[in-house]
């Protein structure tokens, strides 16, 4: 499932290329036909993300609310005025992958509008110079501002927004729970936007036992966990990938290691999908189990509590 940094990148991309544009909104698949009709022909005034939820705001007071879930993805394209990633969302391999396309190959004179829909396109958004297709999302609905606020009210603080009081809210929420930290970090009511990759990596970076109850954590340690989450997820927005290892863990350029200033995928994480391999810090084999029907990776020595 795309994690919060990808959804924030989506919000930024929609704002960059579609804000202020009167958009054609349709549902080639047909499942969103009624919602598309409510948004069609209206101007996008803003885009925002909270955790894994994307909200596209239109001038007449309605919003498009999208949660990609496990299989959702947006595809983008357009003329030379279009900038951004050509695809954001599932499917995933290791961490986050995005492929960039600046539109120069087509050129303004050759752009003939969006191509014919391919596959089950739930919603298509098109302007004079670009388009976006959504497939496979768990949630795709036209909502009022009040309905959007109700969704937000059910979510915990978002580290990528990091609003005043969010850190304190997160810390207080953790310290009040008997639930294991590994489960709390995946609870979108406790913290919005963290998924399986960030969960494993953050617990390792802070040397926290995944099974330690939230109330077993000190306030200082909970605060450090929030601060580290803010830092690494902000890096993810910048890089378009989840990278949690520092540069001294990366190989030499051209030798299967870092490329373009970023590490190779196999160098990007401390424990995620490294079961059976030596811990980068202590050499103990990285362990794998399941918690809440999701795979959990950790180092039994470094995270022993």
LOGU-456993 format. One line per 3 residues: number of its first residue (from 0); for each residue x negated, y negated, z negated of C-alpha. Coordinates in Angstrom, 3 decimals, decimal comma, always signed. Layout:
<recs>
NUM	X/Y/Z ~ ...
</recs>
This chain:
<recs>
0	+0,000/+0,000/+0,000 ~ -1,407/-3,440/+0,872 ~ -2,489/-5,178/-2,303
3	-1,846/-8,753/-3,335 ~ -4,770/-10,362/-1,533 ~ -3,440/-9,111/+1,842
6	-0,004/-10,579/+1,164 ~ -1,553/-13,928/+0,246 ~ -3,476/-13,803/+3,519
9	-0,191/-13,141/+5,301 ~ +1,400/-16,155/+3,639 ~ -1,543/-18,319/+4,671
12	-1,417/-17,014/+8,234 ~ +2,298/-17,705/+8,610 ~ +1,766/-21,187/+7,241
15	-1,147/-21,844/+9,582 ~ +0,480/-20,711/+12,825 ~ +4,252/-21,009/+12,356
18	+4,962/-23,765/+9,792 ~ +6,903/-26,639/+11,333 ~ +7,934/-24,500/+14,306
21	+11,503/-23,675/+15,318 ~ +11,437/-19,900/+15,487 ~ +13,273/-17,228/+17,386
24	+14,056/-14,431/+14,931 ~ +15,381/-11,116/+16,173 ~ +15,581/-7,446/+15,208
27	+14,661/-5,279/+18,210 ~ +15,261/-2,176/+16,097 ~ +18,662/-3,489/+15,001
30	+18,372/-2,771/+11,274 ~ +17,867/-6,453/+10,450 ~ +20,251/-7,877/+13,053
33	+22,524/-9,692/+10,590 ~ +19,631/-11,190/+8,641 ~ +17,843/-12,223/+11,830
36	+20,958/-14,048/+13,019 ~ +20,929/-16,133/+9,821 ~ +17,319/-17,243/+10,429
39	+17,223/-17,484/+14,228 ~ +16,655/-20,972/+15,613 ~ +15,584/-22,495/+12,308
42	+12,300/-24,152/+11,369 ~ +9,782/-22,522/+9,066 ~ +8,955/-24,986/+6,306
45	+6,676/-22,902/+4,118 ~ +5,330/-19,501/+3,195 ~ +4,376/-18,107/-0,178
48	+3,262/-14,881/-1,803 ~ +3,714/-13,575/-5,307 ~ +2,058/-10,247/-5,923
51	+3,065/-7,953/-3,072 ~ +6,105/-10,039/-2,079 ~ +6,087/-12,441/+0,882
54	+8,588/-15,293/+1,207 ~ +9,033/-17,289/+4,419 ~ +11,029/-20,455/+3,786
57	+13,326/-22,045/+6,380 ~ +14,695/-25,566/+6,491 ~ +18,343/-24,555/+5,912
60	+17,622/-23,027/+2,491 ~ +17,285/-19,364/+3,382 ~ +14,125/-17,273/+3,078
63	+12,827/-14,088/+4,631 ~ +11,735/-11,779/+1,809 ~ +9,382/-8,943/+2,761
66	+7,713/-6,216/+0,711 ~ +5,524/-4,059/+2,940 ~ +5,551/-0,991/+0,695
69	+3,430/+1,978/+1,741 ~ +4,029/+1,814/+5,484 ~ +4,824/-1,792/+6,378
72	+2,626/-3,891/+8,643 ~ +2,731/-7,144/+10,590 ~ +1,250/-7,423/+14,094
75	+0,444/-10,844/+15,534 ~ -0,451/-12,264/+18,911 ~ -0,252/-15,399/+21,001
78	-2,040/-17,916/+23,178 ~ -5,354/-19,655/+22,562 ~ -3,688/-21,919/+20,002
81	-2,955/-18,925/+17,819 ~ -5,520/-18,116/+15,148 ~ -5,625/-15,319/+12,641
84	-5,667/-11,589/+12,121 ~ -3,971/-9,468/+14,763 ~ -2,692/-7,011/+12,154
87	-2,213/-7,009/+8,387 ~ -0,679/-4,111/+6,487 ~ -0,554/-0,313/+6,531
90	-1,917/+2,121/+7,478 ~ -5,064/+1,966/+5,376 ~ -8,250/+3,969/+5,349
93	-10,742/+2,695/+2,785 ~ -9,764/-0,565/+1,143 ~ -8,442/-3,315/+3,376
96	-9,106/-3,575/+7,095 ~ -8,088/-6,391/+9,397 ~ -8,883/-6,884/+13,071
99	-9,221/-10,429/+14,288 ~ -8,091/-11,850/+17,614 ~ -8,377/-15,537/+18,437
102	-6,226/-15,273/+21,532 ~ -8,920/-16,474/+23,901 ~ -8,730/-13,322/+26,025
105	-5,280/-14,219/+27,227 ~ -5,773/-17,969/+27,519 ~ -2,965/-20,539/+27,417
108	-2,160/-20,311/+31,135 ~ -1,726/-16,548/+31,000 ~ +0,427/-16,332/+27,889
111	+3,899/-15,237/+28,897 ~ +5,448/-14,900/+25,477 ~ +5,704/-11,820/+23,260
114	+5,302/-8,410/+24,869 ~ +8,156/-5,936/+24,973 ~ +8,706/-4,478/+21,489
117	+6,910/-1,201/+20,857 ~ +8,307/+1,218/+18,302 ~ +10,686/+0,373/+15,482
120	+10,203/-3,406/+15,175 ~ +12,354/-4,416/+12,219 ~ +11,968/-8,148/+12,819
123	+10,266/-10,257/+15,473 ~ +9,367/-13,888/+14,848 ~ +8,357/-15,933/+17,885
126	+7,371/-19,529/+18,558 ~ +6,234/-21,243/+21,742 ~ +2,661/-20,039/+21,245
129	+2,727/-16,877/+19,133 ~ +4,671/-13,976/+17,703 ~ +4,757/-11,613/+14,724
132	+6,316/-8,138/+14,580 ~ +7,187/-6,326/+11,347 ~ +7,450/-2,557/+11,146
135	+8,041/-0,093/+8,319 ~ +8,584/-2,504/+5,437 ~ +10,266/-1,343/+2,243
138	+12,114/-4,662/+1,907 ~ +13,150/-7,056/+4,664 ~ +16,040/-9,342/+3,820
141	+17,345/-12,867/+4,238 ~ +17,871/-14,354/+0,778 ~ +18,933/-17,606/-0,833
144	+16,601/-19,641/-3,010 ~ +18,428/-18,357/-6,101 ~ +17,973/-14,751/-4,960
147	+14,273/-15,372/-4,357 ~ +13,927/-16,823/-7,862 ~ +15,589/-13,700/-9,275
150	+12,946/-11,543/-7,559 ~ +10,166/-13,704/-8,968 ~ +11,667/-13,547/-12,454
153	+11,170/-9,777/-12,462 ~ +7,462/-10,029/-11,653 ~ +4,485/-10,588/-13,885
156	+1,880/-13,328/-13,379 ~ -0,027/-13,313/-10,095 ~ -3,822/-13,653/-10,518
159	-4,040/-15,322/-7,105 ~ -1,713/-18,078/-8,228 ~ -3,254/-18,231/-11,724
162	-0,797/-20,840/-12,931 ~ -1,060/-22,514/-16,344 ~ +0,016/-20,008/-18,962
165	-0,457/-16,952/-16,720 ~ -3,602/-15,773/-18,494 ~ -1,943/-16,072/-21,893
168	+1,185/-14,292/-20,634 ~ -0,879/-11,409/-19,243 ~ -2,910/-11,023/-22,426
171	+0,164/-11,097/-24,666 ~ +1,951/-8,590/-22,442 ~ -0,949/-6,128/-22,533
174	-1,467/-6,355/-26,284 ~ +2,218/-5,637/-26,923 ~ +2,292/-2,333/-25,025
177	+1,354/+1,228/-25,967 ~ +1,127/+2,161/-22,296 ~ -2,333/+3,131/-20,945
180	-4,210/+0,321/-19,225 ~ -4,338/+2,283/-15,961 ~ -0,534/+2,310/-15,884
183	-0,160/-1,304/-17,016 ~ -2,329/-2,632/-14,203 ~ +0,004/-0,946/-11,703
186	+3,120/-2,320/-13,415 ~ +4,191/-5,308/-11,332 ~ +6,078/-6,678/-14,346
189	+2,786/-6,853/-16,242 ~ +0,626/-8,241/-13,424 ~ +1,723/-8,821/-9,840
192	-0,387/-7,784/-6,877 ~ -2,791/-5,211/-8,310 ~ -2,721/-1,845/-6,530
195	-4,594/+1,416/-6,749 ~ -7,937/+0,141/-5,433 ~ -8,146/-2,923/-7,644
198	-6,860/-0,928/-10,629 ~ -9,699/+1,594/-10,472 ~ -12,377/-0,969/-9,717
201	-11,354/-3,488/-12,357 ~ -11,253/-0,877/-15,109 ~ -14,731/+0,265/-14,133
204	-16,139/-3,257/-13,874 ~ -14,874/-3,985/-17,390 ~ -15,971/-0,510/-18,645
207	-12,463/+0,190/-19,916 ~ -11,049/+3,621/-20,670 ~ -8,075/+4,084/-18,310
210	-6,091/+5,796/-21,100 ~ -6,674/+3,097/-23,708 ~ -3,279/+1,671/-24,754
213	-2,790/-1,996/-24,044 ~ -2,401/-2,718/-27,741 ~ -5,792/-1,067/-28,333
216	-7,499/-3,845/-26,366 ~ -8,801/-6,995/-28,012 ~ -7,512/-10,368/-26,886
219	-10,978/-11,278/-25,662 ~ -11,266/-8,110/-23,571 ~ -7,789/-8,647/-22,085
222	-8,785/-12,184/-21,166 ~ -11,956/-10,967/-19,478 ~ -9,899/-8,432/-17,517
225	-7,619/-11,213/-16,262 ~ -10,584/-13,419/-15,318 ~ -12,268/-10,605/-13,405
228	-9,003/-9,819/-11,599 ~ -8,708/-13,442/-10,518 ~ -12,302/-13,405/-9,263
231	-12,301/-10,159/-7,274 ~ -8,850/-10,687/-5,757 ~ -9,842/-14,208/-4,708
234	-12,851/-12,659/-3,001 ~ -10,441/-10,310/-1,237 ~ -8,453/-13,236/+0,146
237	-11,670/-14,784/+1,421 ~ -13,172/-11,603/+2,880 ~ -10,050/-9,786/+4,070
240	-11,328/-6,676/+2,277 ~ -11,571/-5,314/-1,227 ~ -15,232/-5,553/-2,213
243	-16,071/-5,047/-5,861 ~ -19,802/-4,212/-5,753 ~ -22,466/-6,956/-5,862
246	-24,938/-7,313/-2,955 ~ -27,761/-5,398/-4,633 ~ -25,714/-2,208/-4,131
249	-25,521/-2,772/-0,369 ~ -27,899/-1,225/+2,138 ~ -30,101/-3,098/+4,601
252	-28,435/-4,519/+7,733 ~ -28,705/-2,176/+10,691 ~ -29,396/+0,836/+8,490
255	-25,808/+1,850/+7,826 ~ -25,502/-0,851/+5,182 ~ -24,217/-4,396/+5,095
258	-23,109/-6,065/+8,303 ~ -22,263/-9,700/+8,815 ~ -22,911/-10,464/+5,153
261	-20,439/-7,805/+3,930 ~ -21,107/-4,216/+2,829 ~ -20,244/-1,084/+4,762
264	-16,990/+0,480/+3,491 ~ -18,805/+3,230/+1,613 ~ -20,777/+0,595/-0,323
267	-17,808/-1,591/-1,245 ~ -16,523/+0,157/-4,368 ~ -17,818/+1,544/-7,636
270	-15,392/+4,453/-8,122 ~ -12,465/+4,282/-5,699 ~ -12,475/+7,377/-3,459
273	-15,927/+8,340/-4,778 ~ -14,812/+11,436/-6,713 ~ -17,696/+13,859/-7,213
276	-20,319/+11,297/-6,210 ~ -22,776/+9,872/-8,714 ~ -21,635/+6,811/-10,621
279	-23,557/+3,832/-9,246 ~ -24,386/+2,773/-12,813 ~ -25,131/+5,946/-14,795
282	-25,212/+8,849/-12,343 ~ -22,301/+10,774/-13,879 ~ -19,991/+12,261/-11,209
285	-16,950/+10,066/-10,622 ~ -13,769/+11,789/-11,787 ~ -10,347/+11,977/-10,158
288	-6,955/+12,710/-11,677 ~ -3,363/+11,547/-11,273 ~ -1,535/+9,035/-13,400
291	+1,997/+8,006/-12,557 ~ +1,875/+9,965/-9,273 ~ -1,098/+7,886/-8,096
294	-4,746/+8,894/-7,858 ~ -6,974/+7,484/-10,555 ~ -10,755/+7,258/-10,165
297	-13,092/+6,562/-13,083 ~ -16,484/+7,305/-14,598 ~ -16,121/+9,537/-17,684
300	-19,377/+8,180/-19,146 ~ -19,142/+4,444/-18,441 ~ -15,442/+4,333/-19,313
303	-15,420/+6,598/-22,320 ~ -14,136/+3,922/-24,689
</recs>
